[in-house]
Amino acid sequence: MVHNLSRVVAQDKHFLNIVNGRPVAALSQETITVLCPSDGLAFATIPAGDADDVDRAVRAAREAFDRGPWSRMPAFERGRLLTRLGQLIEQHGDELAALESRDTGKPIRQGRADVAAAIRYYEFYGGAADKIHGDTIPFLDGYTALTLREPHGVVAGIIPWNYPMQIMARVVGAALAMGNTLVIKPAEDASLSTIRIGELAIEAGLPDGVLNVITGYGREAGAALSAHPDVDYVTFTGSPATGTAIQQAAAANNRGVTMELGGKSPQIVFADADIEKALPVLVNAIIQNGGQTCSAGSRILIERPIYDEVAAALGERFDKLVAGPHDADLDLGAMINPAQKRRVEDYVASAAEAGIDVIARGSIDAQAPTTGYYVVPVLFGAVDPAAIIAQEEVFGPVLTLFAFDDEQEAIRLANHTDYGLVAGIWTRDGARQHRVAKRVRAGQVFVNAYGAGGGVELPFGGFKKSGHGREKGFEALYDMSATKTIIFRHD
């Protein structure tokens, strides 16, 4: 098989920021070279935006909110424009899937799935824009009290490199549906689909300044955006360390935040589970996007009577996993950059040196470019719950197995990390399903399933170190707005 890695995006394509409805270069004219994770080769450039570029974008968003039509536009009209943006994404779906796949290194089928999910976000929030209502509140005689949901104003969306198109959609859809204006700062490792959708937003008819996109390094553009005094709300998806820095910057201006900060998500497999149904889901939950997923099912807790059976079956599947170039469309692609590749390999080496049993390893496609950022999928068994690899988010295709003796121990192990984003429960026992789901500390709990195709309608967010606030579904519309109470005296 010959992998043509140059056919997706023209070489040396120069992408531009989107500010006030127009494509613009960075004020400094500096650029960042974009490398394809599949081969490590340059194929595009993006602007190296800094604090001055951020200020220009925030001022455009502020002008659009304070004096433009967007925040005063009837909600159903905002919804129509969001729906129109979703339609344009669908029309350009093949282009966007190829762009996302090459920019991030993920297999092309996952790029297509990201396009489909992005379309759903704009459809959902397009339809939801006029569905958020206030309340009337029983109060004193001679008074009428009511509440309104009003937009924050200028929202900063700082999005990660693992699912840029999807996460942009869930931020943009909810924020714009509520009448906010936006400045989006994508990760410098994966900005291309964000810029392209910013261009499509202009075509869809969004007013100037409503949606702005600034690319650049996090330490420059990202830091400036989270600390900007004219930003009213910040939403961020990424690491806990960066999330802490962003919250501290926003706190200096007393601004609210939504934080989604990763996970170490467990799947609990009881002896009565349908193992054949569970196995493909258990594997996919750790190799999807090369394991570079906040909700990756990175820990599998197995009831002891079936531990050997499940471990062996998972080992057989891991032995067959192959990583390779995005357009080869294999089981998984490359890591996003060399640093992430080293990070995953260091975790694996440390665990092996600590004597943790390696049950199985996948492989790398023999024709994969040696300059790509590939790692081998690894399955570890009989892991000590206190081990580093059991506690820290690896963010790669590394799966750890644990045995438990009873329901109480399963719950204790599931909750035995600093994270609490997603969990899976596999059992046919209906009472147990409810008991365990209620006691596991996670923002989403799946029973006899995991992930459920993205779940645009389903509120998403974590407990503990996984962050706070909620994205997706109607809950995101509440986070992207504030309650105003109005009291009338009429006696």
C-alpha positions as CSV (number, residue, x, y, z in Angstrom):
1,M,0.0,0.0,0.0
2,V,1.3,3.4,-0.9
3,H,0.2,6.2,1.4
4,N,-0.2,9.5,-0.4
5,L,0.2,12.0,2.4
6,S,0.3,15.1,0.2
7,R,-3.0,14.9,-1.6
8,V,-5.3,16.2,1.1
9,V,-4.1,19.8,1.5
10,A,-2.0,21.7,-0.9
11,Q,1.6,22.1,0.2
12,D,2.5,25.5,1.7
13,K,-1.1,26.6,2.1
14,H,-1.2,29.8,4.2
15,F,-4.1,30.0,6.6
16,L,-5.3,33.3,8.1
17,N,-7.0,34.3,11.3
18,I,-10.7,35.5,11.2
19,V,-11.2,38.9,12.8
20,N,-14.3,41.1,12.4
21,G,-15.6,39.0,9.5
22,R,-12.3,39.1,7.5
23,P,-9.3,36.8,7.0
24,V,-6.2,38.5,8.4
25,A,-2.6,37.8,9.0
26,A,-1.0,38.2,12.5
27,L,-0.1,41.9,13.1
28,S,3.5,40.8,13.4
29,Q,3.3,38.9,10.1
30,E,4.9,35.9,12.0
31,T,3.7,32.4,11.2
32,I,3.8,28.9,12.7
33,T,4.7,25.9,10.5
34,V,2.1,23.1,10.5
35,L,3.4,19.6,10.6
36,C,1.5,16.5,9.7
37,P,1.8,13.9,12.5
38,S,1.7,11.1,10.1
39,D,5.1,12.0,8.5
40,G,6.4,15.0,10.5
41,L,6.5,17.1,7.3
42,A,5.4,20.7,6.9
43,F,2.3,21.3,4.7
44,A,0.8,24.7,5.8
45,T,1.3,27.8,8.0
46,I,-0.9,29.6,10.5
47,P,-0.5,33.1,12.0
48,A,1.5,33.3,15.1
49,G,-0.9,35.6,16.9
50,D,0.0,37.4,20.2
51,A,-1.5,39.7,22.7
52,D,-2.0,42.4,20.1
53,D,-3.9,40.1,17.8
54,V,-6.0,38.9,20.7
55,D,-6.8,42.5,21.7
56,R,-7.9,43.2,18.1
57,A,-10.2,40.2,18.1
58,V,-11.7,40.9,21.5
59,R,-12.4,44.5,20.5
60,A,-14.2,43.2,17.4
61,A,-16.2,40.8,19.5
62,R,-17.0,43.5,22.0
63,E,-18.2,45.9,19.3
64,A,-20.3,43.2,17.8
65,F,-21.9,42.4,21.1
66,D,-22.5,46.0,22.3
67,R,-23.5,47.7,19.1
68,G,-24.1,45.0,16.5
69,P,-27.4,43.1,15.9
70,W,-26.4,39.7,17.3
71,S,-27.3,39.9,20.9
72,R,-30.6,41.7,20.1
73,M,-31.5,39.5,17.2
74,P,-34.5,37.2,17.7
75,A,-33.3,33.9,19.0
76,F,-34.9,31.9,16.2
77,E,-32.9,34.0,13.7
78,R,-29.6,33.2,15.5
79,G,-30.7,29.6,15.3
80,R,-31.3,29.8,11.6
81,L,-27.7,31.1,11.0
82,L,-26.3,28.3,13.2
83,T,-28.3,25.8,11.2
84,R,-27.0,27.4,8.0
85,L,-23.4,27.0,9.2
86,G,-24.1,23.3,9.9
87,Q,-25.4,22.9,6.4
88,L,-22.2,24.5,4.9
89,I,-20.1,22.2,7.0
90,E,-22.0,19.3,5.6
91,Q,-21.5,20.6,2.0
92,H,-17.7,20.8,2.7
93,G,-17.6,17.6,4.7
94,D,-15.1,15.7,2.6
95,E,-12.7,18.7,2.6
96,L,-13.1,19.2,6.4
97,A,-12.6,15.5,7.2
98,A,-9.5,15.3,5.2
99,L,-8.2,18.5,6.7
100,E,-8.9,17.4,10.3
101,S,-7.4,14.0,9.6
102,R,-4.1,15.3,8.2
103,D,-3.8,18.1,10.8
104,T,-4.2,15.8,13.8
105,G,-3.0,12.4,12.4
106,K,-6.3,10.6,13.2
107,P,-7.6,8.0,10.7
108,I,-9.8,9.5,8.0
109,R,-12.9,7.7,9.2
110,Q,-12.5,9.5,12.5
111,G,-12.2,12.8,10.7
112,R,-15.5,12.0,9.0
113,A,-17.1,11.1,12.3
114,D,-15.9,14.5,13.7
115,V,-17.6,16.3,10.8
116,A,-20.8,14.4,11.4
117,A,-20.7,15.4,15.1
118,A,-19.9,19.0,14.3
119,I,-23.0,19.2,12.0
120,R,-25.1,17.8,14.8
121,Y,-24.0,20.5,17.3
122,Y,-25.0,23.3,14.9
123,E,-28.3,21.6,14.2
124,F,-29.0,21.0,17.9
125,Y,-28.1,24.5,19.0
126,G,-29.7,26.0,16.0
127,G,-33.0,24.4,17.1
128,A,-32.4,25.1,20.8
129,A,-31.7,28.9,20.4
130,D,-35.3,29.9,21.1
131,K,-36.1,27.1,23.6
132,I,-34.4,28.6,26.7
133,H,-37.0,30.5,28.8
134,G,-37.1,32.4,32.0
135,D,-39.5,31.9,34.9
136,T,-42.1,33.8,36.9
137,I,-41.6,33.5,40.6
138,P,-44.4,33.6,43.3
139,F,-43.5,36.6,45.5
140,L,-45.1,39.2,47.8
141,D,-48.6,40.6,47.2
142,G,-48.3,43.5,44.8
143,Y,-45.2,42.3,43.1
144,T,-44.4,40.3,40.0
145,A,-40.9,38.7,39.8
146,L,-39.5,37.1,36.7
147,T,-36.1,35.8,35.4
148,L,-34.4,36.1,32.1
149,R,-31.5,34.2,30.6
150,E,-29.0,36.7,29.1
151,P,-25.7,36.2,27.3
152,H,-22.5,36.9,29.2
153,G,-21.1,39.1,26.4
154,V,-17.7,38.2,24.9
155,V,-16.8,34.5,25.4
156,A,-13.3,33.2,25.0
157,G,-13.1,29.6,23.8
158,I,-9.7,27.9,24.2
159,I,-9.9,24.6,22.5
160,P,-7.5,21.6,22.4
161,W,-5.8,19.7,19.6
162,N,-7.5,16.3,19.9
163,Y,-11.0,17.1,18.6
164,P,-10.8,20.7,17.4
165,M,-13.7,20.6,15.0
166,Q,-16.1,18.9,17.5
167,I,-15.0,21.0,20.5
168,M,-15.2,24.2,18.5
169,A,-18.8,23.2,17.5
170,R,-19.9,22.6,21.1
171,V,-18.5,25.9,22.3
172,V,-19.6,28.0,19.3
173,G,-23.1,26.4,19.1
174,A,-24.0,27.0,22.7
175,A,-22.4,30.4,23.1
176,L,-23.8,31.9,19.9
177,A,-27.3,30.4,20.4
178,M,-27.5,32.4,23.7
179,G,-26.4,35.6,21.9
180,N,-22.8,35.9,23.0
181,T,-19.9,36.8,20.7
182,L,-16.8,34.7,20.5
183,V,-13.0,34.7,20.2
184,I,-11.8,31.2,19.6
185,K,-8.2,30.2,20.2
186,P,-7.4,26.8,18.8
187,A,-4.3,24.8,19.8
188,E,-1.3,25.6,17.7
189,D,-0.9,21.9,16.9
190,A,-4.3,21.7,15.2
191,S,-5.9,24.9,14.0
192,L,-6.9,24.3,10.4
193,S,-10.5,23.1,10.7
194,T,-11.2,25.9,13.2
195,I,-10.0,28.5,10.7
196,R,-11.9,26.9,7.8
197,I,-15.1,26.8,9.8
198,G,-14.5,30.5,10.7
199,E,-14.5,31.2,6.9
200,L,-17.7,29.2,6.5
201,A,-19.3,31.2,9.3
202,I,-18.7,34.4,7.2
203,E,-20.4,32.6,4.2
204,A,-23.3,31.6,6.5
205,G,-24.0,35.2,7.2
206,L,-22.8,35.7,10.8
207,P,-22.4,39.4,11.4
208,D,-18.9,40.9,11.5
209,G,-17.1,40.3,14.8
210,V,-19.5,37.6,16.1
211,L,-17.1,34.7,15.6
212,N,-13.3,35.5,15.6
213,V,-10.5,33.0,15.3
214,I,-6.9,33.7,16.6
215,T,-4.1,31.2,16.2
216,G,-0.8,31.2,18.1
217,Y,1.1,29.7,20.9
218,G,-0.8,29.1,24.2
219,R,1.8,31.0,26.2
220,E,1.2,34.1,24.1
221,A,-2.2,34.2,22.5
222,G,-3.9,31.8,24.9
223,A,-2.6,33.5,28.0
224,A,-3.5,36.9,26.6
225,L,-7.1,35.8,25.8
226,S,-7.8,34.2,29.2
227,A,-6.5,37.3,31.0
228,H,-8.1,39.9,28.7
229,P,-10.2,42.4,30.9
230,D,-12.9,42.7,28.2
231,V,-13.6,38.9,28.0
232,D,-16.7,38.1,30.1
233,Y,-16.5,34.3,30.2
234,V,-13.9,31.6,29.4
235,T,-14.3,28.0,28.4
236,F,-11.4,25.7,28.2
237,T,-10.7,22.0,27.4
238,G,-7.3,20.7,28.2
239,S,-4.9,19.7,30.9
240,P,-5.5,20.4,34.6
241,A,-2.2,22.4,34.8
242,T,-3.2,24.7,32.0
243,G,-6.8,24.9,33.3
244,T,-5.5,26.1,36.6
245,A,-3.5,28.8,34.9
246,I,-6.5,29.9,32.9
247,Q,-8.7,30.0,35.9
248,Q,-6.2,32.1,37.8
249,A,-6.0,34.6,34.9
250,A,-9.8,34.8,34.6
251,A,-10.2,35.2,38.4
252,A,-8.1,38.4,38.2
253,N,-11.0,39.9,36.3
254,N,-13.7,38.0,38.3
255,R,-14.8,36.1,35.2
256,G,-16.7,32.8,35.1
257,V,-15.2,29.7,33.5
258,T,-16.2,26.3,32.2
259,M,-13.4,23.8,32.6
260,E,-13.1,20.3,31.1
261,L,-9.8,18.9,32.3
262,G,-9.4,15.3,31.4
263,G,-10.0,12.0,33.0
264,K,-8.9,8.5,34.0
265,S,-12.1,6.8,33.2
266,P,-13.0,3.3,34.5
267,Q,-15.1,0.6,32.9
268,I,-16.4,-1.9,35.4
269,V,-17.0,-5.4,34.0
270,F,-19.1,-7.7,36.3
271,A,-19.1,-11.5,35.9
272,D,-22.7,-11.4,34.5
273,A,-21.8,-9.0,31.7
274,D,-22.3,-9.7,28.0
275,I,-18.5,-10.1,27.3
276,E,-18.8,-10.4,23.6
277,K,-20.8,-7.2,23.4
278,A,-18.4,-5.4,25.7
279,L,-15.1,-6.4,24.1
280,P,-15.1,-4.2,21.0
281,V,-16.4,-1.2,23.1
282,L,-13.7,-1.7,25.7
283,V,-10.9,-1.7,23.0
284,N,-12.4,1.2,21.0
285,A,-12.7,3.4,24.1
286,I,-8.9,3.5,24.5
287,I,-7.7,3.5,20.9
288,Q,-10.1,6.1,19.5
289,N,-8.1,9.1,18.4
290,G,-5.0,7.2,19.5
291,G,-6.1,7.3,23.1
292,Q,-5.8,11.1,23.0
293,T,-9.3,11.5,24.4
294,C,-10.3,13.1,27.7
295,S,-13.0,10.5,28.1
296,A,-10.9,7.5,27.1
297,G,-11.7,4.3,29.0
298,S,-8.2,3.8,30.2
299,R,-9.0,1.6,33.2
300,I,-10.9,-1.7,33.0
301,L,-12.0,-3.2,36.3
302,I,-12.9,-6.9,36.0
303,E,-14.6,-9.1,38.5
304,R,-12.1,-11.8,39.5
305,P,-14.0,-14.9,38.3
306,I,-13.8,-13.7,34.7
307,Y,-10.5,-11.7,34.9
308,D,-8.4,-14.2,33.0
309,E,-11.0,-14.7,30.3
310,V,-11.5,-11.0,29.7
311,A,-7.7,-10.2,29.9
312,A,-7.0,-13.0,27.3
313,A,-9.7,-11.8,25.0
314,L,-8.5,-8.2,25.2
315,G,-4.9,-9.4,24.6
316,E,-6.0,-11.1,21.4
317,R,-7.5,-7.9,20.1
318,F,-4.6,-5.7,21.2
319,D,-2.2,-8.0,19.3
320,K,-4.0,-7.2,16.1
321,L,-4.1,-3.4,16.5
322,V,-2.1,-1.5,14.0
323,A,-1.1,2.2,14.0
324,G,-0.4,4.0,10.8
325,P,-0.9,7.1,8.6
326,H,-4.2,8.9,8.7
327,D,-5.1,8.1,5.1
328,A,-4.3,4.4,5.6
329,D,-7.4,4.4,7.9
330,L,-6.0,1.8,10.3
331,D,-7.0,1.2,13.9
332,L,-5.3,4.3,15.1
333,G,-3.1,7.1,13.8
334,A,-0.1,9.1,15.1
335,M,0.3,11.1,18.3
336,I,-0.2,14.8,17.7
337,N,3.5,15.8,18.1
338,P,6.9,14.4,19.2
339,A,6.4,15.6,22.8
340,Q,3.2,13.6,23.1
341,K,4.9,10.5,21.6
342,R,7.7,10.7,24.1
343,R,5.2,11.3,27.0
344,V,3.3,8.1,26.1
345,E,6.4,6.1,25.6
346,D,7.9,7.3,28.9
347,Y,4.7,6.1,30.8
348,V,5.0,2.7,29.1
349,A,8.7,2.3,29.8
350,S,8.2,3.3,33.4
351,A,5.4,0.8,34.0
352,A,7.4,-2.0,32.3
353,E,10.5,-1.1,34.5
354,A,8.2,-1.3,37.6
355,G,7.4,-4.9,36.7
356,I,3.8,-4.4,35.6
357,D,2.8,-7.2,33.3
358,V,2.5,-6.5,29.6
359,I,-0.3,-8.7,28.3
360,A,-0.2,-7.6,24.7
361,R,1.2,-5.0,22.3
362,G,-0.1,-3.9,18.9
363,S,2.2,-2.8,16.0
364,I,3.0,0.0,13.7
365,D,2.3,-0.4,10.0
366,A,5.5,-1.4,8.2
367,Q,4.9,1.3,5.5
368,A,4.3,4.1,8.0
369,P,6.9,6.9,7.6
370,T,9.6,6.7,10.2
371,T,9.3,10.4,10.7
372,G,5.7,10.0,12.0
373,Y,4.8,10.2,15.6
374,Y,3.6,6.6,16.2
375,V,3.3,4.6,19.4
376,V,2.5,1.0,19.9
377,P,-0.8,0.2,21.7
378,V,-0.1,-1.5,25.0
379,L,-2.2,-3.6,27.4
380,F,-1.1,-3.9,31.0
381,G,-2.5,-6.4,33.4
382,A,-2.6,-6.8,37.2
383,V,-1.9,-3.2,37.8
384,D,-1.4,-1.8,41.3
385,P,-4.2,0.8,41.8
386,A,-1.6,3.1,43.3
387,A,0.8,2.9,40.3
388,I,1.5,6.0,38.3
389,I,0.1,4.5,35.2
390,A,-3.1,3.8,37.1
391,Q,-3.4,7.3,38.4
392,E,-2.2,9.7,35.8
393,E,-3.7,10.5,32.4
394,V,-1.4,9.0,29.8
395,F,-3.4,10.4,26.8
396,G,-2.4,7.5,24.6
397,P,-3.4,4.0,23.6
398,V,-2.4,2.4,26.9
399,L,-5.0,0.3,28.7
400,T,-4.7,-1.0,32.3
401,L,-6.5,-3.9,33.9
402,F,-7.5,-4.4,37.5
403,A,-9.3,-7.3,39.3
404,F,-12.0,-6.8,42.0
405,D,-13.9,-9.2,44.3
406,D,-17.2,-7.5,44.9
407,E,-19.3,-4.5,44.1
408,Q,-17.9,-2.3,47.0
409,E,-14.4,-2.9,45.9
410,A,-15.3,-2.1,42.3
411,I,-16.8,1.3,43.3
412,R,-13.8,2.1,45.5
413,L,-11.4,1.3,42.6
414,A,-13.5,3.3,40.1
415,N,-13.3,6.3,42.4
416,H,-9.6,5.9,43.3
417,T,-8.2,8.6,41.1
418,D,-8.2,12.4,41.2
419,Y,-10.5,12.4,38.1
420,G,-14.2,11.9,37.5
421,L,-15.2,12.4,33.9
422,V,-16.8,9.3,32.5
423,A,-17.4,5.7,33.6
424,G,-18.8,2.5,32.1
425,I,-20.7,-0.3,33.9
426,W,-21.2,-3.7,32.3
427,T,-23.8,-5.9,34.0
428,R,-27.1,-7.5,33.3
429,D,-28.3,-6.9,36.9
430,G,-30.7,-3.9,36.8
431,A,-30.5,-3.1,40.5
432,R,-26.7,-3.2,40.4
433,Q,-26.8,-0.9,37.4
434,H,-28.6,1.8,39.4
435,R,-26.6,1.3,42.6
436,V,-23.2,1.5,40.9
437,A,-24.1,4.4,38.6
438,K,-25.2,6.5,41.5
439,R,-22.0,5.8,43.5
440,V,-19.4,6.3,40.8
441,R,-18.1,9.8,40.8
442,A,-18.3,10.7,37.2
443,G,-20.1,13.3,35.1
444,Q,-21.3,10.7,32.6
445,V,-22.0,7.1,33.4
446,F,-22.8,4.6,30.6
447,V,-24.4,1.2,31.3
448,N,-23.7,-1.6,28.9
449,A,-22.3,1.0,26.5
450,Y,-19.6,3.7,26.4
451,G,-19.4,7.0,24.5
452,A,-22.7,6.6,22.6
453,G,-21.5,8.4,19.5
454,G,-20.6,11.7,21.0
455,G,-24.0,12.4,22.6
456,V,-24.5,16.1,21.5
457,E,-27.7,16.2,23.6
458,L,-26.0,14.8,26.7
459,P,-24.5,17.2,29.4
460,F,-20.8,16.6,29.6
461,G,-18.3,17.6,32.3
462,G,-16.6,16.2,35.3
463,F,-16.1,16.0,39.1
464,K,-12.9,16.5,41.0
465,K,-9.8,17.2,38.9
466,S,-11.8,16.7,35.7
467,G,-13.2,20.2,36.0
468,H,-16.5,21.9,36.5
469,G,-19.3,23.4,34.5
470,R,-21.1,21.5,31.7
471,E,-21.0,21.4,28.0
472,K,-23.3,19.8,25.4
473,G,-27.1,19.6,25.7
474,F,-29.2,22.3,27.2
475,E,-26.9,22.5,30.3
476,A,-24.3,24.2,28.1
477,L,-26.8,27.0,27.2
478,Y,-27.2,27.7,31.0
479,D,-23.4,27.9,31.4
480,M,-23.3,30.3,28.4
481,S,-25.8,32.7,30.0
482,A,-26.6,34.4,33.2
483,T,-29.8,34.7,35.1
484,K,-31.3,38.2,35.5
485,T,-34.1,38.7,38.0
486,I,-36.6,41.5,37.5
487,I,-39.1,42.6,40.2
488,F,-42.1,44.8,39.5
489,R,-44.1,46.5,42.2
490,H,-47.6,47.3,41.1
491,D,-49.8,47.8,44.1
